[in-house]
Amino acid sequence: MRFAAATSRVVLWLATTVALAVAIPAAWTQLNIVNEGGYAALAQKAAGDPALQSAMASELTTRAMALMACGGGRYPVDSSQVHDVASAFTAGREFPPLFARANRAAHGWLFADPGSGHNGDQWVVDVAPMLKDASFQRVLSSHNVTVPANLTVPIAVSMPQSLRQGQLSRLAKWGPRVSIGAAALSGFLALLTLAASRRRGKALTSLGVSALLVGAAGWAGTEIGGRYVNDALNRSAGDIRRIAEVMVGHTEAGLRQWLDLTLEAGAVLVGFGVLVAILGGLRKKA
């Protein structure tokens, strides 16, 4: 009988650990990657990174110079002047919201239903709204250049055949349910683990160990996944590759922050569990 009870407690603890291991990355992914608003917020935050601003300034300079070359202006174009304008723009407060807007469209191409209006066979970002900023308009108008309604830049120079519009639309549909379900299940199993244990301090300590294991496994997973991320980045080139690297860096930093919080919560639970066990032992002796 005691063996069966002990076995059930171990099974509950293992199930709680597995559920938590699913819940943490699922919740983070849903809030910051799958959710369009969360991804746009991530992009807007990354837009404050000087490395991303530098890469975006170079890309915008290239696009502006190409427009002026096609415009056939009478005066020679000074690329350094255009780059200075682009650098000032990307360092200004107008840039982050526009960068987030461009990333919303790129996000929609992958996650929205193909029939929702995100048309096109290529995964691109539209930089026309940025070039329509007043700072660029002063330079472009002096060369009689009008920015087109859309000026798209491919995100990947070599698109894998498996990548297509709306490929992740099912994830957008089922992601919220999976993340909420995993979080609810892990909480429910944790309560069952506490209820099934005769020693609350030991149960709290075991739950803390679960959180520590999940946090450590998550850190290991991010290190292993780095190789696959680099393979994906190799499909981009030039300034777009530099921009993607910064975005990936901020994405990894956000996930690791959650993993750090999981580790800290685990350490607190372990310490609290030990304290409860000590107080329980003293109470029995008294």
C-alpha positions as CSV (number, residue, x, y, z in Angstrom):
1,M,0.0,0.0,0.0
2,R,2.8,2.4,0.9
3,F,4.6,1.4,-2.3
4,A,1.6,2.2,-4.4
5,A,1.1,5.6,-2.7
6,A,4.8,6.4,-3.1
7,T,4.6,5.4,-6.8
8,S,1.6,7.6,-7.4
9,R,3.4,10.6,-5.9
10,V,6.4,10.0,-8.1
11,V,4.1,9.7,-11.2
12,L,2.4,12.9,-10.2
13,W,5.7,14.7,-9.8
14,L,6.9,13.5,-13.2
15,A,3.7,14.5,-14.9
16,T,3.9,17.9,-13.3
17,T,7.5,18.4,-14.5
18,V,6.6,17.4,-18.0
19,A,3.5,19.6,-18.1
20,L,5.6,22.5,-16.8
21,A,8.3,21.8,-19.4
22,V,5.6,22.2,-22.1
23,A,3.8,25.2,-20.4
24,I,6.8,27.5,-20.1
25,P,8.0,27.6,-23.7
26,A,4.4,27.3,-25.1
27,A,3.2,30.3,-23.1
28,W,6.3,32.4,-24.1
29,T,6.0,31.4,-27.8
30,Q,2.3,32.2,-27.8
31,L,2.7,35.6,-26.2
32,N,5.8,36.7,-28.1
33,I,5.9,34.9,-31.4
34,V,2.5,33.5,-32.4
35,N,0.5,36.5,-31.2
36,E,0.8,39.3,-33.7
37,G,0.8,42.1,-31.1
38,G,3.4,40.4,-29.0
39,Y,5.7,39.9,-32.0
40,A,5.2,43.5,-33.0
41,A,6.1,44.6,-29.5
42,L,9.2,42.4,-29.7
43,A,10.2,44.0,-33.0
44,Q,9.6,47.5,-31.7
45,K,11.9,46.8,-28.7
46,A,14.6,45.3,-31.0
47,A,14.3,48.5,-33.1
48,G,16.1,50.3,-30.2
49,D,19.2,48.2,-30.7
50,P,22.0,50.2,-32.3
51,A,23.1,47.1,-34.4
52,L,19.7,46.8,-35.9
53,Q,19.4,50.5,-36.5
54,S,22.8,50.5,-38.3
55,A,21.7,47.5,-40.5
56,M,18.4,49.1,-41.3
57,A,20.0,52.4,-42.1
58,S,22.2,50.7,-44.7
59,E,19.3,48.8,-46.2
60,L,17.2,52.0,-46.5
61,T,20.2,53.8,-48.0
62,T,20.5,51.1,-50.7
63,R,16.7,51.3,-51.5
64,A,16.7,55.2,-51.6
65,M,19.8,55.2,-53.8
66,A,18.2,52.7,-56.2
67,L,15.0,54.9,-56.4
68,M,17.1,58.0,-57.2
69,A,19.1,56.2,-59.8
70,C,15.9,55.1,-61.5
71,G,14.5,58.6,-61.2
72,G,17.3,60.0,-63.4
73,G,17.8,63.2,-61.4
74,R,20.0,66.0,-62.8
75,Y,22.2,66.2,-59.8
76,P,24.7,63.6,-58.6
77,V,23.6,61.6,-55.5
78,D,25.8,61.7,-52.4
79,S,25.4,58.3,-50.8
80,S,27.0,59.5,-47.5
81,Q,24.3,62.2,-47.3
82,V,21.6,59.6,-47.8
83,H,23.2,57.3,-45.2
84,D,23.4,60.1,-42.7
85,V,19.7,60.8,-43.2
86,A,18.9,57.1,-42.8
87,S,21.0,56.8,-39.6
88,A,19.3,59.8,-38.1
89,F,15.9,58.3,-39.0
90,T,16.6,54.8,-37.5
91,A,17.9,56.4,-34.3
92,G,14.8,58.6,-34.0
93,R,11.5,57.9,-32.3
94,E,9.6,57.5,-35.6
95,F,11.5,54.3,-36.6
96,P,10.4,51.7,-33.9
97,P,6.7,51.9,-34.7
98,L,7.3,51.7,-38.5
99,F,9.6,48.8,-38.0
100,A,7.0,47.0,-35.9
101,R,4.4,47.7,-38.6
102,A,6.7,46.1,-41.2
103,N,7.1,43.1,-39.0
104,R,3.4,42.8,-38.5
105,A,3.0,42.3,-42.2
106,A,5.8,39.7,-42.3
107,H,4.2,37.9,-39.4
108,G,0.8,37.9,-41.1
109,W,2.3,36.3,-44.2
110,L,3.3,33.3,-42.1
111,F,0.6,33.1,-39.4
112,A,-2.6,34.4,-41.0
113,D,-5.0,32.3,-43.0
114,P,-4.0,32.5,-46.8
115,G,-7.5,33.9,-47.5
116,S,-7.2,36.8,-45.0
117,G,-5.7,39.3,-47.4
118,H,-2.0,38.7,-46.9
119,N,-1.3,38.1,-50.5
120,G,2.0,37.3,-52.3
121,D,4.2,34.4,-53.0
122,Q,7.2,35.8,-51.3
123,W,8.0,36.5,-47.7
124,V,8.8,40.2,-47.7
125,V,8.8,43.4,-45.7
126,D,7.6,46.7,-47.0
127,V,10.0,49.6,-46.4
128,A,7.9,52.2,-48.4
129,P,6.4,53.7,-45.2
130,M,9.9,54.4,-43.8
131,L,11.1,56.1,-47.0
132,K,8.0,58.3,-46.9
133,D,9.2,59.8,-43.6
134,A,9.7,63.6,-43.8
135,S,13.5,63.2,-43.4
136,F,13.8,61.0,-46.5
137,Q,11.3,63.0,-48.4
138,R,13.5,66.1,-48.3
139,V,16.3,64.2,-50.0
140,L,14.2,62.3,-52.4
141,S,12.0,65.2,-53.5
142,S,15.2,67.2,-54.3
143,H,15.9,64.5,-57.0
144,N,12.2,64.4,-58.1
145,V,11.7,60.9,-56.7
146,T,8.4,59.7,-55.5
147,V,8.3,56.7,-53.2
148,P,5.9,54.0,-54.6
149,A,3.0,52.7,-52.6
150,N,4.9,49.5,-51.8
151,L,8.6,48.8,-51.9
152,T,9.1,45.2,-50.7
153,V,12.4,43.6,-49.7
154,P,12.7,39.8,-49.6
155,I,13.5,38.4,-46.2
156,A,15.1,35.3,-47.5
157,V,17.2,35.0,-50.6
158,S,16.6,31.3,-50.9
159,M,13.1,30.2,-49.8
160,P,12.8,26.5,-48.8
161,Q,10.0,24.7,-50.7
162,S,8.3,23.8,-47.4
163,L,7.9,27.5,-46.5
164,R,4.7,29.0,-47.9
165,Q,2.1,31.6,-47.1
166,G,-0.1,30.8,-44.1
167,Q,2.0,27.8,-43.2
168,L,1.7,28.6,-39.4
169,S,-1.9,29.6,-39.5
170,R,-2.9,26.4,-37.6
171,L,-0.4,27.3,-34.9
172,A,-2.0,30.7,-34.6
173,K,-5.4,29.0,-34.2
174,W,-4.4,26.3,-31.7
175,G,-1.5,28.1,-29.9
176,P,-3.7,29.9,-27.3
177,R,-5.5,26.7,-26.4
178,V,-2.3,24.7,-26.1
179,S,-0.5,27.3,-24.0
180,I,-3.5,27.9,-21.7
181,G,-4.2,24.1,-21.4
182,A,-0.6,23.3,-20.6
183,A,-0.4,26.0,-17.9
184,A,-3.7,24.9,-16.3
185,L,-2.6,21.3,-16.4
186,S,0.7,22.0,-14.8
187,G,-1.0,24.0,-12.0
188,F,-3.6,21.3,-11.4
189,L,-0.9,18.6,-11.3
190,A,1.1,20.7,-8.9
191,L,-1.9,21.0,-6.6
192,L,-2.5,17.2,-6.8
193,T,1.2,16.6,-5.9
194,L,0.8,18.8,-2.8
195,A,-2.5,17.1,-1.8
196,A,-1.1,13.6,-2.3
197,S,2.0,14.3,-0.2
198,R,2.0,13.7,3.6
199,R,4.9,16.1,4.0
200,R,4.2,19.6,2.5
201,G,7.8,20.7,2.8
202,K,9.1,17.7,0.8
203,A,6.4,18.3,-1.8
204,L,7.2,22.0,-2.2
205,T,10.9,21.1,-2.5
206,S,10.1,18.5,-5.2
207,L,8.1,21.1,-7.2
208,G,11.0,23.5,-6.9
209,V,13.3,20.8,-8.3
210,S,10.8,20.5,-11.2
211,A,11.1,24.2,-12.0
212,L,14.9,24.0,-11.7
213,L,15.0,21.0,-14.1
214,V,12.7,22.8,-16.6
215,G,14.7,26.0,-16.5
216,A,18.0,24.1,-17.0
217,A,16.6,22.0,-19.8
218,G,15.3,25.1,-21.5
219,W,18.7,26.8,-21.4
220,A,20.3,23.6,-22.9
221,G,17.6,23.6,-25.5
222,T,18.3,27.2,-26.6
223,E,22.0,26.3,-27.0
224,I,21.2,23.2,-29.1
225,G,18.6,25.1,-31.2
226,G,21.2,27.7,-32.1
227,R,22.5,25.5,-34.9
228,Y,19.1,25.3,-36.5
229,V,18.7,29.1,-36.1
230,N,22.0,29.7,-37.9
231,D,20.8,27.5,-40.8
232,A,17.7,29.6,-41.1
233,L,19.7,32.8,-40.9
234,N,21.9,31.6,-43.8
235,R,18.9,31.9,-46.1
236,S,19.1,35.7,-45.6
237,A,22.0,37.9,-46.7
238,G,23.5,41.4,-46.4
239,D,21.7,43.9,-44.2
240,I,18.6,41.7,-43.9
241,R,20.8,39.0,-42.4
242,R,22.1,41.5,-39.8
243,I,18.6,42.6,-39.0
244,A,17.5,39.0,-38.6
245,E,20.4,38.3,-36.3
246,V,19.5,41.1,-34.0
247,M,15.9,40.0,-33.9
248,V,16.9,36.4,-33.1
249,G,19.2,37.7,-30.3
250,H,16.3,39.7,-28.7
251,T,14.0,36.7,-29.1
252,E,16.5,34.4,-27.4
253,A,17.1,36.9,-24.6
254,G,13.3,37.1,-24.0
255,L,13.0,33.3,-23.7
256,R,16.0,33.1,-21.5
257,Q,14.6,35.7,-19.2
258,W,11.5,33.5,-18.7
259,L,13.8,30.5,-18.1
260,D,15.8,32.5,-15.5
261,L,12.5,33.4,-13.8
262,T,11.7,29.7,-13.8
263,L,15.0,28.9,-12.2
264,E,14.6,31.6,-9.6
265,A,11.1,30.4,-8.8
266,G,12.4,26.8,-8.4
267,A,15.1,28.0,-6.0
268,V,12.6,29.9,-3.9
269,L,10.3,26.8,-3.8
270,V,13.2,24.6,-2.7
271,G,14.2,27.0,0.0
272,F,10.6,27.4,1.2
273,G,10.1,23.7,1.2
274,V,13.2,23.1,3.3
275,L,12.0,25.8,5.7
276,V,8.5,24.2,6.0
277,A,10.1,20.8,6.6
278,I,12.4,22.2,9.3
279,L,9.5,24.0,11.0
280,G,7.4,20.8,10.8
281,G,10.1,18.8,12.4
282,L,10.5,21.3,15.2
283,R,6.7,21.3,15.8
284,K,6.7,17.5,16.1
285,K,9.6,17.6,18.6
286,A,7.8,20.2,20.7
